[in-house]
Amino acid sequence: MKVNKINLNSFQSKGYVLSDIIDEELKMTTTFNTRFARRDENGNKVIGKKQCGNRMEVPSFIYLPDKYKLPLQIDLTVCINAPALHLMFGGGYLSFGVLSGGRNMQDISGEPHSTSAGKYFNHIIPFNEFFNISVLYDWNCMQIKVNGDLRYYSENERYMKSKAFLERNREGLEFMLTCHKHSELIIKKCMITEYQDDVPERQKPAEAITPYHRFFNKENKINFDFCISELSKELQDEVKVTDSFIKSLKPLSPKRKIDKGDGFCRISYISDYGFAYHVHTDRSMAIHYMNWILYNTHREQEKYGGTRKRELTGKTLSKLAEKSPEFAKRMYDNLVECVGCACIGVPKLCKQDGCICCGKMPYGLCPTLIEFNGRKKSTCHGKMEFIATPADFTDARKVIEVVNDILKS
């Protein structure tokens, strides 16, 4: 048995990462969209649902320069203020504190799951307080614990049967961590224990592990109060203030709509002017964002003469800069970069009858190019995203107020 007590100073960063050691704790955040992109054996980005790459990557993360071999156990003590935390090892990842929908884990062999939904586990974590994560990768079983609570147990993972992975393991595997853009992650302790023939005996749970239950079921009545019921009191108050504020604005006059996302609640405020603001909630987790509405059908686009009724993001940023250039810059940074598309910054690759990067969308809805103060950014359909903190809800209200002022003029 080899116990690697990681010196937090040994973590290195790649991509858009801000990190520092403060009071013997490693604090980090990312400033770029952390969406996973699939790549093939040669490292090229994979396009289209029918193609499967063998590894998932994000553009920004911290990593350890040393490599580690199975069987092993990873132990972390961390704190994060908002969704989400991603633990990456080998060719796979585990995502903690993410909104429901789709898989939140990828096998460390990098081989894709047989179903489009993939696999998932109970990823619920506390926010704004330290908690412990323990992950065991053995040849006979894999398990995940959060604060000692067994969240996942399996004796049938792809890496256990993969000859290609066995060869990779002989060379050692890389360990990485990242968090959602602008979330703040604090790492207090990191330890990786490599075993030889001395792996502690793991007893299979006597009862099935309670799977992650979605926020609602068929019996739940989905309304505003239910959607925010499990948020902290602080966040509930922010959502309520924002709700009253945005409904009072004229001429914006948005209509509130509440519906079910893929396992989460979605509170939407949609204006006839083409502006939309959304709050997604899932138990104690939330994100919120705004964008200018896309028309997804040929008929709508022919009727309105384009893919959007309006696109005033650049004008909004310029108006914000008149009062505070620093605030306008921060809001520009909040625009979500498109990392899942192949034609970032190369609109000419889009085809009239469908975009090669977002093929399901008609008329080639490529990343929206936003220009501001001499800078250009290809964004994910012009979306401006905020994390669930009181400060970010305040920022969102400021931006929405300026949008309303522009519509007045």
N, C-alpha and C positions, 0 to 999 in steps of 0.2 A: 504493500500500500504506500502510495506517495501522496502526501497532503501538500497541495500548493496554496499557501496563504498569500493571496495576491496583494502586492503593493499597489495601491491605487494609482500611484505615479507612473506605473508601467503601462497603463492604458494609453493607446495612441488613437488619434482621430483621423477620419477620412471623410471628405466631402464638407458639407455645410454644417459644421459642428462648433458650438461654443462650449468650452469646458474649463474648469478651474478646480484646484484643491483648496477648500476652505474648511478650517477646523477639522482637518484630517478626513474630510468627506469629499468625494468627487461629485461635483455638480455639473450637469450638462443640459443642453437643449439643442435642437436642430432648427435651422432657418430655411429649410427646403422641404417640400412635400416628401413624406416618407413612404409613399405607396410602393408596394412590392411590384417589381417587373420581372417577368419570366425570361430567362436567357437559355440559349442552346449550348451545346458542348463547346462551341467556339467563342462563347461570350456574346453572341449577337442577340439582340432583342427579338423575342418571338411575337409574331402578329397573328391574331385570329384565334378563335376558340378551338379549332380543330388541331392546332399545332401545340405540342407540349415540349417545353424546355426542361432541363434537368436540374435547374436551380433557380431560387428566387433571390432577388437582390434589392436593396434600397440604396439610394445615392449618398446617405449620410449615416455614419455610425462611429462608435468607438470599438476598439478591438485590442486583444492581447497579442503581442508579437510571437509568443510561444504557441506551440500546437500540442494538443492533448489526445490521448488514445482511450478508447473504450476497453473495458467497462469503467465508467466514472460517474461521479455525482457532482453536480453544480449547486452550490449554496450561496444565496444572495440575501443581503439585508438592504432594502431600498425604500425610497419614498418618492411618490410622484403626485403632482397637484391636479392633473387632468388626464383623460385618456390620450395616449395609450403607451404601454411598454412592450417592446419586442425583444425577446431573447433569441439570438441566432447562433446555431452551432452546426458545423458541417454544412450540409446543403439544405437544412431545414430551419424552422423557426417556431416559436411559441409566442402568441400574443396575449397579453394580460390587460384587462380593463378596456376592452373594445366594445363598440356597439354590436348588437346581435346582427347576424346575417352572414352566411357563408362560413367557410372554415376559419379557424384561428390557430391552426397548427399545420405544419408541413413536415413530413418525414425527413430525418437527417440524411438519408441517402440521396435526397434531392429528387427522387422519382415521384412523379405526380400520382395523386390518388385516382382510383378507378372511377370515382363519381365526381361530378362537377362541384357538388357541395363540399367534398373533402371531409375532413374529420374535425371535431371540435371537442373542447373540454370546458369545465366550469371555470371561467377565467375571471370571475368577480374578485376585485381587490379593494381594499380601503384606499381612500385618497387623503393626502395631507397628513399622513402618519406612516411611520416605518413599519414594514411587514417583512416576513421571511418567505423566500421561494426556495424550494429544493426539488431538483430534477435528477432522476436516476436514469442513465442509459446503460443497461446491462444487455448481454446477449440473450438472456432469457425473459427479461421483463423491462418495461419502462413505466415509471411512475412520476407524477407531479404532485407536490404538496404546497399549500399556501398556509403559512402559520400553523404547520403541523397537520392541517386538514387534507386528507387524501382526495385530490380532485380528478386524478386520472390513473388508471392502471391497465396495462395491456401486455399480453404475451404474444402478440401477433402484429409486429411492426415490420414494414418493408426492409428496414436496414438489417434486421436479424437474419434475413435470407439472401441478401444481395452479395454476390461474389465481388462485384465491382466496388461496393462499399468496403468490403473486408480489405481490399488492397489499399484503398484510400486511408483506412484507419491505421494501417501500418506506418504510413507517413505522418500521421497526426492530423487533427482537425482544428479549425480556427473557431474561436469564441468571440462573439460580438454582441453589443447592446445598442439599442437606439430607442427613441421616443418620438411621439407624434410632433409635428412641427409646432414650435413655441411652447410645448409642455415642458415642465421643469422636472428633471429626474435627478435624485440624489442617491448615490451609492455609498453605503456605510461600510459594507463588508462583502468581500467576494472570496470564495474558496472553491477550488476544484480538486477533488480527491480521485486519483487514478488507482484502480485496483488491479491486482494480478489474479491470483487464485483465491484471494481473501475477500471476495465480495460478500458483504453481510447477507445473511439469508433473508429473503423477502417472502412473506407469507401472503398468499392470494387472499384478497378480502372475502370474508364469509358471505357478505351480501353485496349486491351490485351497487356501485357508487352512484349516488344521486346525480343524474345528468344535469346539465345547465338548463333550467326552465326559463323559457322566454318570458318576457316582462308581462305579457297578457295571454289569455286564452279565449276560447269562444264565449265563456261566461262573463268576461269582463266587459263593462260598459266603457268604451273609450271616449273620455271627455277631457277637458282641460285640467280639471283637478286630479283626475287619475294619472294623467301623463306626468305630472310633476310631483306626485305623492311621495316618491321615495328619494327625491333629491334632498340635499341638506336644506335646512331652514334658510340659510343664507342664499342659496341658489334659487329656492322657491320664490323668495322675495324679489330677486332680480328678474326672474321670468315674469312675475306678476306686474312689476313696474314697467317692463318693456312692453308687455301686452297692452296695458292701459295707454302707454305713450304712443305706440304705433297706431292704435285704433283711433286716436284723437287727431291724427295728422290729416290736413287737407291742403292740397287736392289729392294727395296720395291715396287716402281712403281705402286701405286694403281690406279685403274680406278674409276673415280667419277661417281656416279649414283644418280639421283634425282627422287624421287617418292613421292606418297601420303601415309602418314600413316593414322591412323583412325582420320581424321580431322586435322592433322598437316603435315608439310613438313618434309621430311627426306632426308638429304644430306649424302650420304654414300661414303666412300673411301675403296675399297675392293682390296686387293692384292692377287696375285696368290699364295703367300706363306701361305695364310689362315688367314691373319690379317685383321681386319676391324675397321674403326673409323667412328662414326656416329654423326651428329649434327641434333637434332630435333628442329624445330622452330614452334611457334604458336603465331602470332602477336608479342607482345613484349617479349614473353617468349621463353626460350631455355634451353636445356640440351645437354650434349655431353658425349660420352662414347666410349670405345674401348673393343674389345674382339677377341678371336680366333674363327673362324667360325665353327659352328656346321653343321654336315651332318645329315639331318632330315629324310632321307629315308634309308631303308635296303640296296638298291642297292649301294648308295653312300658309306655307311659304310663298306660294303663288298669289294668295290673297293679300298677304302683307308685304310682298316684295322683298323678302329676305328671311334669314333664319331667326331674327329677333324683331320685336316691335320697336324696341329702343336699346341702345347700348351707350350709357352715359357714365361709365366707370371713369374714363379719362377726365371728363368734365368735372365729375365729383371730386377726384383727387386734386385737380387744379383749384377748385373752390376751397377745399380744405387747406391747401397750401397758403392761401391768402391770409388765413388766420394763424396757422401754425405749420410751417414747413416740416418740422420734426414729426408732428402727428400724421401729416399726409404721407411722409416716407414710411412710417410704421404701417399705415393702412395699405400702402403699395406692397409692402413686404407680406401682408396677410393674404394677398392674392395667391390662389393655389396653383402651383406650377404643374403642368401636365407632364407626367413622367411615364405614363403608360402608353403613350402614342409614339409611333415611329417617325412622325413627320414634325417633330418639335422644331419650330423656327424655319420649316421648309414647306410653306403652304402649297408650293407648286406640285407636291406629291399627291395632293388631294385630287380625286376624280369627281366629275360632275355628278355621276350617278352613285356616289358612295365613297366615303373616305377610307383609305387603307388602314388608318389608325383607329377609327371608331366606326367600323363598317356598317353597323346597324343603323347609323344615322344617315338620312338622305342628304343630298346636296353637300356632302363632304364637310361636316361640321368639325373642322380641325381646331386645334387650340386657338383660343382668341388672343390676338396680339394686343397687349395694352402698352401704350407709350406714355411715359410721365417723366418730366424733368430730365430729358435726355437719355432715359433708360427704357428698355423694351423687355417685355416678359411675355412668353407664351403661356397662357393660363388655361386651366381646365374649365373651359366654357365661361371664363370671366368670373369665376366664383371667388368671393372674399370670405375667408373662414376665420372663426374666432374660437378660442377654447372657453371652457365653462368656468370662468372666474368673474367676480364682481367687476374687476377692472375691464375685462373684455366686453362684458355686457354694456358698461358705460360707453366704451369706444363704439360699439355697434349702434347705440342710440344716437351718438354724435354724427355718424356717417348717414344714418337714415334721415336725420333732421336736415342735413345738407341736401340730400336727394330731394326731399320735399320742397326745400327752398328753390332748387333749380326748376322743379316742375311748376312752381308759382310764376316764375319769370317768363 
